[in-house]
Structure formats: structure tokens, C-alpha cells
Amino acid sequence: MFFDELDLNDNILDALYDMHFEECTPIQEKCIPQILEGRDVLGVAQTGTGKTAAYLLPVLSMLDDGAATFPDGRHVTFPHDAINCIIMSPTRELAQQIDQAMQGFGYYLNEVSSVAVYGGNDGGRYNQELNALKTGADVIIATPGRFISHMQMGNVDLSRVSFFILDEADRMLDMGFSDDILKIARELPSTCQTIMYSATMPDKIEQLAKTLLKNPVMVKLAVSKPAEKIRQSAYVCYEPQKLDIIRDMFKRNDLSRVIIFSGKINKVKDINRALIRMKINSGEMHSDLSQAERDEMMFRFKSGQIDVLVATDILARGIDIDDIAMVINYDVPRDAEDYVHRIGRTARADRDGRAVTFVSDSDIRYFQQIEHFLEKAVEKLPLPEGLGEAPEYKIVKVGGKRNGRRKPYGKHKKPQGKRREQHRGKGKTSQNHNKK
């Protein structure tokens, strides 16, 4: 489906035309019409499928129109002196990415204002946030902790909010923001339209959806297979052998630009301490760090000051680092989606990459579920000499189909002609023309 076929307003379509966005992704095709009809939406799809545009485009279109009449008869107005939309982001980095997308899509929306609200800023930035919250920015893009701080200080009026959007909700819950989200939701009008996106669908996301969403439309897209350029392999080993395998890997190769993932914060800290004892130039990334510490660690890794970053899944999605040579799964993710997100950090921007997973005896069944999803066996590497025997890789029956495939979409007939006969020549996306 093409964007011209959706009921988006002309200013949004002009911006999309200038940005050379023509055809919807599946998540956009399924979600945008539902949001425009005033429905609560739960979207489950992995990073990189166009989720940001799937909620920004319909919301910005309605805000620019100033009002919306929905099929159920509701008529809603969006006053420009109020906070009309709140977008919650788990991290400052994602909030910044959403803000950049907002500037591009909102290029022609001169009456729609927005502000990003997150920690780690100086006093001048805080005053800008405060002024926007007090005077009523149409769209607030915020991390939960910072937004709660403004609420506690009486800086926020939520009485006229029409849209509440949770982006990467599973990450927010993993980072301990569940209470903050519920606290914000309790202050919203009962008529508020809630839109929630998640890359995975664990039980806690289902429970949150039941709490926040009213008769929602659920859009779930099957997770894609990893890129073919990623060379996947695994070591079947006992837990105490893992650090020795890493020691051997770094001894045999001059490794840099490596991310090591583990699911637990304490284990990330232990691994990083062990690497430092091995004289490996490493650092750690997890939610126990302050925002300033995380920013500093990301800067050091991106700039090459450290070679290895040991991280929880806080780094598995939404962070753009194009030159990662290798991803090591120190433990096996419990879901195929998490596995794909982790190893998807490598082999980006036309580069090749490697993904190595350590499969302990207790994790064999989980890794076989991942192989079942991949529809192939991952290469098993022999243990380095001197490490002893490996556990037997016994075949465990994997019941059911954990990840269904999306049926291919039919071809859509492209609308005749261009959106505009002549290009308007205003295709800049870096200027913030959507501020009041």
C-alpha cells in the first residue's frame, strides 16, 4: 500500500514525498488506518519495521487537522495550548531518534509543536522542557523517569491528553519502569487513545496491555530471520568454561568492535571484571548506570576507546552502531526475537559479521527452539584444547510453532501520477519547523 492511499492530510503527504517515502511497511499499513479511526492499538514487531512512522504519521496528521471525528461518533479537538500527545521511550537515545523523525515528518506542520524530555541535560535544556510543558507542547517525547520528575514538581497538565504512546514497551518493563508508566496512565483522561508497541510479547506485556488498552486492535508481525551476512556459530559448553572460551578467542584473534550480551546485570558486571583481568579493553552497559555514565560508555565504545562492550539487552535494540564485528551471546536468549535483535547489531551497513552463542547444558532446549525458528542448525564449534569435555547436545523435541510466518502481501496498484507534479524543493529534515 502507498501512503497516498491512506487518509493522511496533505502536509504529512508532502513531507513523505520530499523524504522519498512512498510505500508503507506492513506495520504501517495495518496500524495507521486503525489509529486514524481512534482505536487503541497493540503492535508487536521487531526494530527496523517502521514502527515510529506507524504511530507518528496518523497522530501528527490528526493534530495538524486540529480535530478528528471517529467512526464511533466521537469528536475530539486538539487545542494547541495543551499537551495532546505523550510518547514514552525507554532511553534517551531512542527519544532523540523519535524527535528526529518528528522533525522530518512534521516539516510542514507549522502549528504542531514538540519537545523531547529526558535526563542528562544542563539547566538550559531543563528550562526549555519546563517552558514547553507549562505552555502546552502538542507532542511530548519523554523517558519515564524524567517525566515523572516533572509531574512531581507540578509542571505537567495531563487533563487534555488525547494520545498516550508507549514505544518499545518491553524494554521499559525490563528496565523497571512499570510503576512509572502506570502512574502516568492513571492521570490521563479516560478518553485518551493508547498505542503500545513492543518487539516481543511476554506475559508482562500482555498484562500491561490489558491494564492500559481499551478493546485494542492487535497487529503482530512475525520476526524476520537474521541477515544472511551474519556467520552464526555456537559453543556447547559448561558455564565455567565460558570465560576460558573468550580468553582463547581473544588470544587467537585481534578482536575489536565486539558486544557481549548477557541477560542479567550482575553477570554483565562479573564478565566485564573478568575481561579487565584478562587485559581486554572492555566496558559495561546496563540500567544500573546513570544516564551520564551510559552516554560516556557509548561515546567511548563508538569512538574506539574500548574494544568490547558487555551489555544487557538494553543495547539489543534501537542503538545505531554500524561497525560491530562480532556479537557474543554469553547466555542463550529465551526468545527467538531476542536472539535476532542481539545478533542484528552486527553485519550492518553492508558489512559482514559474526555471532557466537555459548550454549550451556541447561540452555540446550532454548537454543534448539532458536534453531527451530531459524529452520537450520547453527554450526557447533569444538571447544579449545585443554578445556575438557563439552555437554552432549541432546535433541529436545520442540513442540508447536513458536513464530508463525507472515503471509506475503499482495501487490498493490500504485496510484497514477506523483503526489505533486513538481517537487516543492523543501526536503530538509534537520530543521525543527514543528516548534511553536
Phi and psi in degrees as a GROMACS rama.xvg file:
@    title "Ramachandran Plot"
@    xaxis  label "Phi"
@    yaxis  label "Psi"
@TYPE xy
-100.876  150.323  PHE-2
-59.08  -31.0436  PHE-3
-62.6152  -19.283  ASP-4
-85.9386  -8.5609  GLU-5
-92.8601  160.239  LEU-6
-87.6698  50.6781  ASP-7
-90.7075  151.133  LEU-8
-76.485  168.275  ASN-9
-63.675  -35.8261  ASP-10
-65.3729  -38.8776  ASN-11
-66.4158  -44.5196  ILE-12
-64.1639  -35.3406  LEU-13
-63.7892  -42.5027  ASP-14
-64.0289  -41.6849  ALA-15
-63.9449  -39.2173  LEU-16
-61.8448  -45.5643  TYR-17
-63.9575  -31.3897  ASP-18
-87.7495  1.768  MET-19
63.231  33.8223  HIS-20
-94.3671  114.541  PHE-21
-116.061  -48.8192  GLU-22
-108.063  136.677  GLU-23
-71.8786  148.253  CYS-24
-78.9334  164.102  THR-25
-56.1829  -40.1581  PRO-26
-67.0681  -34.4574  ILE-27
-70.7265  -42.9399  GLN-28
-60.59  -37.5386  GLU-29
-85.4138  -31.9292  LYS-30
-90.617  -39.3534  CYS-31
-57.8456  -47.6309  ILE-32
-61.9703  -37.0331  PRO-33
-66.6182  -40.7096  GLN-34
-66.5834  -40.0483  ILE-35
-64.8316  -22.437  LEU-36
-90.2943  4.63975  GLU-37
84.3759  12.9522  GLY-38
-84.0949  145.261  ARG-39
-69.2909  142.384  ASP-40
-132.11  135.664  VAL-41
-115.052  110.532  LEU-42
-107.381  127.569  GLY-43
-119.703  109.361  VAL-44
-161.934  151.031  ALA-45
-75.0693  166.832  GLN-46
-60.2861  143.053  THR-47
92.7068  6.94961  GLY-48
-98.5734  0.990401  THR-49
92.3689  28.6525  GLY-50
-66.4273  -35.9988  LYS-51
-59.9683  -48.3661  THR-52
-66.0996  -28.4993  ALA-53
-64.3012  -26.3406  ALA-54
-106.676  -31.8692  TYR-55
-67.283  -43.4052  LEU-56
-61.6874  -50.4453  LEU-57
-67.8564  -36.9963  PRO-58
-67.2485  -45.0706  VAL-59
-64.9226  -36.8147  LEU-60
-61.034  -45.3773  SER-61
-68.4701  -40.103  MET-62
-63.1422  -39.5447  LEU-63
-67.0736  -34.7794  ASP-64
-68.4636  -23.8347  ASP-65
87.7157  -14.0685  GLY-66
-165.192  161.63  ALA-67
-146.096  139.822  ALA-68
-114.633  122.062  THR-69
-97.6989  161.14  PHE-70
-57.845  -25.5916  PRO-71
-81.8495  4.12981  ASP-72
97.4099  -9.57083  GLY-73
-68.3594  139.714  ARG-74
-121.307  121.875  HIS-75
-121.437  134.776  VAL-76
-108.973  154.733  THR-77
-124.21  85.4795  PHE-78
-66.934  138.917  PRO-79
-79.5848  -2.68121  HIS-80
-99.8235  15.7156  ASP-81
-125.434  161.024  ALA-82
-79.7455  113.597  ILE-83
-97.4799  -27.3882  ASN-84
-142.767  133.619  CYS-85
-118.841  124.581  ILE-86
-112.077  117.931  ILE-87
-95.4409  133.14  MET-88
-125.072  140.435  SER-89
-69.3002  -27.0344  PRO-90
-135.123  157.909  THR-91
-59.9262  -39.8381  ARG-92
-61.895  -44.1158  GLU-93
-68.1587  -37.9568  LEU-94
-58.8549  -39.4748  ALA-95
-66.4053  -39.3156  GLN-96
-65.38  -40.4879  GLN-97
-63.9518  -41.0733  ILE-98
-61.6928  -40.4728  ASP-99
-64.6555  -41.9066  GLN-100
-62.9589  -38.9922  ALA-101
-58.7245  -42.0022  MET-102
-64.8817  -37.4377  GLN-103
-71.6627  -51.8613  GLY-104
-66.2482  -29.2431  PHE-105
-96.119  21.4927  GLY-106
-57.2268  -38.4394  TYR-107
-98.5433  6.85084  TYR-108
-94.8309  78.5514  LEU-109
-68.262  -20.8956  ASN-110
-97.9544  -1.57913  GLU-111
-106.58  121.696  VAL-112
-108.115  157.281  SER-113
-150.137  158.289  SER-114
-150.537  142.362  VAL-115
-97.1274  134.109  ALA-116
-124.213  109.785  VAL-117
-154.812  163.899  TYR-118
-78.5193  175.564  GLY-119
81.9887  19.9101  GLY-120
-107.946  165.329  ASN-121
-83.6247  179.883  ASP-122
-62.5504  -34.7707  GLY-123
-64.0448  -40.6817  GLY-124
-65.9123  -39.8705  ARG-125
-62.2318  -41.8962  TYR-126
-64.0188  -35.3709  ASN-127
-64.7597  -42.8773  GLN-128
-59.9251  -47.505  GLU-129
-59.3481  -44.8181  LEU-130
-63.1475  -42.3668  ASN-131
-65.5384  -41.2105  ALA-132
-66.5952  -38.8409  LEU-133
-70.0969  -40.3103  LYS-134
-87.928  -14.5943  THR-135
95.6339  72.4365  GLY-136
-70.1249  139.045  ALA-137
-59.8243  -43.5346  ASP-138
-123.634  124.341  VAL-139
-109.196  122.399  ILE-140
-107.619  114.736  ILE-141
-141.768  150.816  ALA-142
-86.035  147.956  THR-143
-59.2176  -45.0269  PRO-144
-60.8665  -46.0272  GLY-145
-65.7773  -40.6003  ARG-146
-66.4362  -40.5442  PHE-147
-61.0841  -38.4058  ILE-148
-59.5991  -44.0401  SER-149
-65.3158  -38.8316  HIS-150
-61.7196  -44.3736  MET-151
-64.9572  -26.3969  GLN-152
-90.5912  3.41227  MET-153
75.0735  24.9031  GLY-154
-89.5917  -5.02221  ASN-155
-125.424  130.194  VAL-156
-108.903  110.113  ASP-157
-98.8677  9.49357  LEU-158
-69.4891  -18.5129  SER-159
-120.345  18.4886  ARG-160
-68.7879  130.791  VAL-161
-105.417  -23.0519  SER-162
-133.023  130.325  PHE-163
-123.948  116.213  PHE-164
-120.347  129.097  ILE-165
-110.67  112.173  LEU-166
-98.9699  131.967  ASP-167
54.3233  55.5985  GLU-168
-60.4613  -34.5166  ALA-169
-63.8544  -37.2566  ASP-170
-67.3053  -39.0208  ARG-171
-61.6545  -40.1123  MET-172
-68.5503  -40.1999  LEU-173
-60.9871  -30.6908  ASP-174
-89.8534  5.14079  MET-175
85.1149  23.5943  GLY-176
-95.4507  10.5175  PHE-177
-57.4481  -48.1248  SER-178
-63.2729  -38.9581  ASP-179
-63.5868  -43.3779  ASP-180
-61.5649  -46.0391  ILE-181
-65.2085  -35.9799  LEU-182
-64.2587  -41.7549  LYS-183
-66.0517  -44.6796  ILE-184
-61.4274  -34.3657  ALA-185
-65.964  -21.9147  ARG-186
-91.0085  -3.90536  GLU-187
-86.854  153.404  LEU-188
-62.0077  150.871  PRO-189
-65.2331  -20.4236  SER-190
-86.344  -1.97747  THR-191
-63.3052  133.29  CYS-192
-84.7688  125.591  GLN-193
-111.314  133.017  THR-194
-127.97  128.159  ILE-195
-130.761  129.072  MET-196
-120.673  140.788  TYR-197
-146.497  146.399  SER-198
-83.1667  -25.2028  ALA-199
-128.885  169.509  THR-200
-131.031  62.001  MET-201
-72.7012  172.36  PRO-202
-57.7672  -37.419  ASP-203
-67.2069  -28.4897  LYS-204
-72.8686  -40.2332  ILE-205
-59.624  -41.692  GLU-206
-66.7941  -41.4853  GLN-207
-63.6335  -40.4521  LEU-208
-62.687  -41.6067  ALA-209
-63.2554  -33.281  LYS-210
-74.2834  -40.4942  THR-211
-98.8218  -31.4962  LEU-212
-96.9592  144.869  LEU-213
-108.02  113.211  LYS-214
43.119  58.4908  ASN-215
-76.5068  155.562  PRO-216
-87.8433  127.809  VAL-217
-103.638  126.906  MET-218
-119.17  113.382  VAL-219
-124.569  120.882  LYS-220
-107.296  137.269  LEU-221
-63.0008  141.596  ALA-222
-67.3672  141.654  VAL-223
-77.8454  157.823  SER-224
-71.087  155.283  LYS-225
-63.0968  156.784  PRO-226
-61.0366  141.781  ALA-227
-63.209  -23.7785  GLU-228
-70.1808  -13.6826  LYS-229
-83.5985  120.146  ILE-230
-84.7184  111.34  ARG-231
-97.915  135.785  GLN-232
-150.435  170.739  SER-233
-149.735  149.939  ALA-234
-108.932  123.334  TYR-235
-88.6421  120.394  VAL-236
-154.044  169.233  CYS-237
-90.8622  154.134  TYR-238
-51.2331  -45.7861  GLU-239
-66.5159  -14.2646  PRO-240
-84.0472  -11.8088  GLN-241
-64.3011  -46.1865  LYS-242
-65.1048  -33.9274  LEU-243
-66.988  -34.7554  ASP-244
-64.0806  -43.7798  ILE-245
-60.9572  -43.5553  ILE-246
-58.4601  -42.1853  ARG-247
-67.2808  -41.1604  ASP-248
-60.3236  -42.3066  MET-249
-77.6641  -24.8955  PHE-250
-70.9409  -38.315  LYS-251
-83.0587  -19.3826  ARG-252
-135.81  146.317  ASN-253
-84.6832  80.0722  ASP-254
-87.0129  137.42  LEU-255
-149.082  170.897  SER-256
56.6607  53.4033  ARG-257
-117.994  136.989  VAL-258
-114.9  129.788  ILE-259
-110.184  120.302  ILE-260
-100.629  138.993  PHE-261
-140.738  149.725  SER-262
-80.6599  -11.0513  GLY-263
-121.979  138.557  LYS-264
-61.7409  -45.9862  ILE-265
-61.6874  -36.7471  ASN-266
-69.5775  -37.9217  LYS-267
-57.2709  -45.1296  VAL-268
-62.637  -43.1629  LYS-269
-63.6378  -42.8957  ASP-270
-63.0535  -44.6392  ILE-271
-63.0025  -40.9943  ASN-272
-62.4638  -39.6587  ARG-273
-65.3582  -40.8062  ALA-274
-63.4098  -41.3473  LEU-275
-62.5531  -38.9015  ILE-276
-64.3973  -28.5796  ARG-277
-80.3542  2.83472  MET-278
68.0048  25.4568  LYS-279
-89.8953  132.816  ILE-280
-77.9607  91.6808  ASN-281
-130.867  166.121  SER-282
-145.582  174.491  GLY-283
-128.292  150.276  GLU-284
-137.218  120.365  MET-285
-162.932  173.983  HIS-286
-78.3751  -5.92552  SER-287
-74.133  -17.0497  ASP-288
-79.1402  148.098  LEU-289
-71.3976  165.954  SER-290
-59.9503  -40.7939  GLN-291
-63.7775  -40.3119  ALA-292
-66.789  -38.923  GLU-293
-66.4958  -41.7242  ARG-294
-60.4591  -43.1089  ASP-295
-64.5579  -42.3992  GLU-296
-64.9435  -42.2266  MET-297
-63.7516  -39.5598  MET-298
-62.6275  -43.9607  PHE-299
-64.9242  -38.0166  ARG-300
-72.5426  -46.8306  PHE-301
-62.5614  -34.7237  LYS-302
-84.624  -2.03587  SER-303
84.1435  10.4259  GLY-304
-71.6457  -25.8853  GLN-305
-125.673  149.011  ILE-306
-92.4267  -30.7757  ASP-307
-128.392  134.521  VAL-308
-118.832  121.247  LEU-309
-96.1391  125.377  VAL-310
-143.74  152.201  ALA-311
-80.8562  -176.056  THR-312
-71.3329  3.58247  ASP-313
-58.18  -25.1602  ILE-314
-102.113  -0.227024  LEU-315
-75.7911  -21.9045  ALA-316
-136.795  148.5  ARG-317
80.8878  0.975677  GLY-318
-110.037  124.131  ILE-319
-94.3061  101.518  ASP-320
-130.478  115.185  ILE-321
-89.4903  -13.1094  ASP-322
-113.486  29.4444  ASP-323
-71.7141  122.521  ILE-324
-84.9483  -32.5786  ALA-325
-149.618  141.906  MET-326
-116.376  130.885  VAL-327
-114.339  120.793  ILE-328
-88.4666  102.512  ASN-329
-66.3506  -29.7261  TYR-330
-133.677  162.061  ASP-331
-82.689  125.734  VAL-332
-61.0365  150.357  PRO-333
-81.0544  -15.6877  ARG-334
-127.753  146.412  ASP-335
-60.1102  -35.1151  ALA-336
-59.3359  -44.5711  GLU-337
-64.1289  -38.5339  ASP-338
-60.9303  -46.7036  TYR-339
-62.8366  -42.5103  VAL-340
-62.7669  -43.2148  HIS-341
-62.2422  -55.598  ARG-342
-73.261  -16.0713  ILE-343
-68.8072  -4.49331  GLY-344
-72.6664  -19.5355  ARG-345
-105.029  171.612  THR-346
57.7644  43.646  ALA-347
-103.678  161.76  ARG-348
52.3368  48.933  ALA-349
64.7335  19.3272  ASP-350
-98.3909  157.57  ARG-351
-86.7362  165.792  ASP-352
-162.341  164.055  GLY-353
-121.35  147.418  ARG-354
-132.585  120.473  ALA-355
-118.507  131.343  VAL-356
-119.341  131.929  THR-357
-90.869  117.794  PHE-358
-109.336  101.576  VAL-359
-76.4873  168.212  SER-360
-60.4473  -31.6058  ASP-361
-80.5633  -11.5122  SER-362
-104.495  2.48909  ASP-363
-58.9207  -44.3143  ILE-364
-63.6548  -35.9045  ARG-365
-68.9532  -37.7889  TYR-366
-71.0779  -33.5321  PHE-367
-67.632  -30.9248  GLN-368
-65.1037  -37.6933  GLN-369
-66.2346  -42.9586  ILE-370
-62.3188  -37.1202  GLU-371
-60.753  -42.3105  HIS-372
-65.7855  -42.5341  PHE-373
-69.1573  -18.4433  LEU-374
62.3198  33.8066  GLU-375
-164.057  158.183  LYS-376
-85.1054  135.763  ALA-377
-82.91  138.395  VAL-378
-56.907  130.123  GLU-379
-100.43  123.011  LYS-380
-91.9937  144.497  LEU-381
-70.144  146.934  PRO-382
-65.7766  147.58  LEU-383
-57.6151  154.334  PRO-384
-60.5637  141.683  GLU-385
89.8236  -2.44946  GLY-386
-93.4822  -1.52895  LEU-387
86.5476  -163.018  GLY-388
-83.9664  152.031  GLU-389
-97.8297  156.909  ALA-390
-62.6494  153.739  PRO-391
-74.03  132.067  GLU-392
-86.5033  78.687  TYR-393
-73.8525  139.91  LYS-394
-76.2502  123.686  ILE-395
-108.292  129.963  VAL-396
-63.8403  127.637  LYS-397
-102.542  110.021  VAL-398
-88.3607  147.611  GLY-399
72.4795  175.979  GLY-400
-113.332  106.998  LYS-401
-71.6746  -30.8532  ARG-402
-133.566  104.396  ASN-403
-71.7869  156.178  GLY-404
-91.8937  143.329  ARG-405
-78.0647  133.737  ARG-406
-68.7531  143.147  LYS-407
-62.9061  140.858  PRO-408
-78.9384  144.31  TYR-409
-70.0607  160.954  GLY-410
-70.9198  138.472  LYS-411
-106.994  140.326  HIS-412
-74.018  125.496  LYS-413
-72.6054  137.337  LYS-414
-59.3352  147.183  PRO-415
-71.0277  134.081  GLN-416
79.9962  169.337  GLY-417
-82.8444  165.722  LYS-418
-65.6139  -41.2892  ARG-419
-126.055  139.844  ARG-420
-65.7057  -31.8712  GLU-421
-127.816  141.03  GLN-422
-68.3435  135.406  HIS-423
-78.8283  -9.85845  ARG-424
72.3117  21.3716  GLY-425
-120.257  42.1807  LYS-426
-80.1855  25.3317  GLY-427
-77.1104  138.904  LYS-428
-118.856  1.0586  THR-429
-93.4937  -21.2468  SER-430
-78.7655  140.335  GLN-431
-91.1071  78.544  ASN-432
-84.1228  0.283851  HIS-433
-100.837  14.9309  ASN-434
-89.0872  150.388  LYS-435
